[in-house]
Amino acid sequence: MSTVRLTKPTIAVLEVLLASTGNPPAWGLSICRDADLGSGTVYPILDRLLERGWVISWDEAEPHPGRPARRYYELTGAGRLQAHAALDARRARRRTFGLGLSGGGA
């Protein structure tokens, strides 16, 4: 499993995925909304996370009249561990340099 570059948008997507309860799981547009990012930013991040094995995805199986099927995204067990470790390491680096305690700020 390879690492992921922790840009601010990637951090926002990871935080949304970490906060997802799984019922229902996060889907593409809900991640865009919750991360306050556009789809042109979120979907490439999700693709990179999929390629690196941090997340799995699947299409909605239930009927969905009047709209396209949702694509759901969920962190894998290893992806969840990697995300926590990466965000914790980033917070530690930020504290070392006096940049605050927030995980997502500049």
N, C-alpha and C positions, 0 to 999 in steps of 0.2 A: 504494500500500500504506500503510495508516494505522498509527499507533502503537498499542501495547497498554499499558494501565495495569499497572505491575509491582507487583502485590500479592504478598505472600508465597506464597499458593497459586499464582498465575500463574508466579512464579519457579520454584517446585517443579516445575510441569508442564513448563515450558520446559527445565529442567535434565534431566528424564527424557527428553524428546524429543531433546535434543542428545546425550545419552548412548546413545540407541538405535542399535544397529548396523544395523538394517534387515533382519536375518535371524534370527528373524522380526521384522517391524516391531512397534512398540508398538501395543497394542490398549487399549481403554478401561479394562478392569479391571486390566490390568497397570500402566497409568499411575496408577490410583488406589492400587494397592499400593505401587509404587515411590516415589510422591510422598507417601505416607502421608496421603492425603486421601480423603474420601468422594466417592461418585459424584455427589451433589448439588452438589458444589463443582467437580469435574473436568469434567463434561460441559458446563456453561455456559462454562467457560474454553475448552474445545476448540471449542465453537460460535463464540465470539468470534474465536479464532485462524483458524478456517475462513473466517468472514466477511471478515476482513482480509487473507486470502491468505497467511497465514503457514504454514498446514498444508493438506495434502490428506488425504482419507480415502476408504476403499473397503471394501466387504464382503469377507469371506473367501470364496474361490471353491472351495476344496477341501472334500471331505466332512467333516462335523463331527458324527458320530453322538452322540446323547446330550446335546447342548448347542446353544444358539443359535449362529449364525454370528458370528464376531468382526468388529468394525469396527476397521480398522487406521488409524493416524494417522502421518503423516510430515511433517516440516518441508519446505517447498519450499526451493529454493536461496536465493531472496530472504528467505524466513522464517528460514532458518538464519543468514544474514548479519545480519538485523534482530535476532534473538535474541541473537547474540554481541555486537553493538554495544550493545544495550540493557543487557545484563548487565554488560558492561565499563564502560559509563558509570555504572551504579549502583555498581559496586565503587569507581570513582574518586571518586564523590561521598561514599561512606561513608568512604574514606580521608581525604578533605579535612576531614570533620567528626570524624575520630578514632573512627569507629564500628566499626573492625575491618576485616579483609580478607575475611571470609566473604561469599560471594555470596548465601546464603539466610537468614542470621540477622537478628535484629531490630536 
